[in-house]
Amino acid sequence: MTDIRCTCRTPRNAGATIWLTGLPSAGKTTIARALADRLRAEGHRAEVLDGDEIRRFLSAGLGFSRADRDANVQRIGLVAEVLARNGVKAVVPVIAPYADSRGAVRERHAASGTDYVEVHVAAPVEVCRERDVKGLYARQAAGAISGLTGVDDPYEVPDAPDLRVDSHTQTVRESADAVYAALAERGLV
């Protein structure tokens, strides 16, 4: 029997994980959705693996301890890698506060020969607090929650991301375009 699987990697069918890390309310999900819309409009298979949605379903029951945050990141990393390995652009707007967790996800991708692009969506905590898309900063300030990443729980800024997007000085379109340009440089679009 002849194996007829296509082994070509044209930009349209090349999968990749595009991981957007940053503080809460930095703009990760908004940028991810804009990027995914553009990719889909160009005929790419793209999925957004939103951290909040994943927590409700795949990671239901996990808390916010370091171990639980690491487990959540590894679960999302596995799903993203499987999608990417199968020709999907997995766009992942997830805080992933710890460098070692992000590194493990990158290593999983490298081991399978799957493209991985880490994007640091950077915005000062003051800007994120002002945006406060989900009301987390207000709830933390009122004492209703603790362990807010970047405020009273650590966020380890990536030492060498593939791209840094300063979301507080760019429009959503400019940020998404910068990520798209990084993918183009790598031959992924």
N, C-alpha and C positions, 0 to 999 in steps of 0.2 A: 504494500500500500504506500502511496506517495504522500509525504507530508506537505500539505499545501498552505501551512501557516505563513503569513506575511511576516518577514523579519525586517522589513524596511522601517526606518525611523524618520519619516518625514515630519516636519514641525506639526502638521495637523494631527497626526496620530501618535506623536511622542507624548508620553505621560510625564508628569513631574509633580512634585509637591512644592507648593509655594507657601511657606509658613510665615505668617505675619505675627510677630511677637511685640508686646509693648504693654504699657500700663492700661488699666481699665479707663475707658473713654478716650483713648489715644486716637481712635479712628480705624482700628483694625477691620472690623466687620463692614463698615461703610466702604472702605477701600476694596476689601475682598469682593463685595457684591458688584461694585463698579467694574473691577477687573474681570470677574467671571462673566458678566453681561457682555463685555467686549469680546472675550474669548469665544463665547457661544455664538455671538453675531458673526464671527469669522469662521464658524464651522467646527470649532474645537469642542471636544467633550470636556466639560468643566463642572465641578461640584464644589460647593462651599461647605466645609465641615465646621460649622459655627460652634464655638466652645460652649455656649449656653445650651444649645439644642443637644449636644453630645452629653452634657452633664445630666440633662433631664432623662435621657434614654439609655445610652450605652454605659454611662458612668453613674447612673442613679445609685444612691446609697453611699457614694464616696463623700467624704467631708473635705475639709480644707487644711488638714495636717500636711506636713511635707510629704509623707508617704502616700497619702491619698492624691495629692496634686501630681506627684510623680507617676502614680498608676494611671491617672487620667490622661496625662501627656503621652504615656506609652501606648495606651489604648488608641488614642487618636492617631498617633504616629503609625501604628500598625495598619489601621484602616486607610490612612492616606497613602502609605507605601503600596498596599495591595491595589488601590485604585490607580495610582500612578504607574505601577508596573503593568497595568492592563490598559494603558493608553488614555487615562483621564488626567486632566489637570486638576489636582486636588488643591484647592485654595483654603488654607487653614488659618483663620483669625483666632488664635488662642494665646492667652497671656504667656503660658509656659515660663513661670518666673525663675526657674533654676537652670543654670548653664549646663549642668551635667545631664539633666533630663533632655534638653534640646540636643546636646551632643550625642546622646544615645539614639535619638530619633535619626539624626544625620548618619550615624554609623550603620543603622539598620538599612537605610537607603543605599549607602555605599556598598554594603555587603551584597545587595541584590542588583547592583548596577543601575539603580533608579535615581534620576535627577532630583536634587533637593536644592531649593533656593530659600535661604533665610533672610527675611526682611525685618529690620527693626523699625517699627512705626514709633518714632520718637516724638514725644510731646512732654513738656515739663508738667510735673504733678499739679502745679497751680492751674495750668490750662485744662488739664483733665478734670480737676475739681470743679472748675467753672462750667465745663460742658456737662458733667455728671449725668450722662445719658440714662443710666439706670437708677440714679438716686443713691448709689453706694457711698459716695463721699459724704453726703448729708447724713445718711444713716450711721456712718462711722463716727462722724463728728458729734452726733447726738448720743453716742454710746449704745446704739441699737445693735451694731455688729462690730466685730473685731477681726483682725487678720486680713485687712484690706491690703492687697498687693501694692507696694510702693509707698504705703503710709505707715502701717504698723506690722507689716509683714514684708520680707525682702523681695526685691525684684533685681535680679542680676542682669545688668545691661550686657548685651552680646559684645564680646571683645572684637570679633571680626565677622560681622554679618556680611552676607553677599551684597546687601544694599541697605542703606539707612534712608528712610523717608521722614523728613521733618514735617509731620502732618499739621503742625500749628502755624507753619509759614506757607503752606501750599493748599490749593483747593483739592477736593477729593479727586477731580479729574486729573490734576497734575500729579498727584501721588500715584493714582492707578496707572497713568501713562509712564511714570518712572519705573514701576514694577514691570510693566509690559516691555519697556526698553531693555531691562535686565534680562528678561526671558528671550528677547530677540537676540541679544548679544551671545547667548548660550545656544542659539539655534533651536529654541523650543517653540517659537511661533513663526 
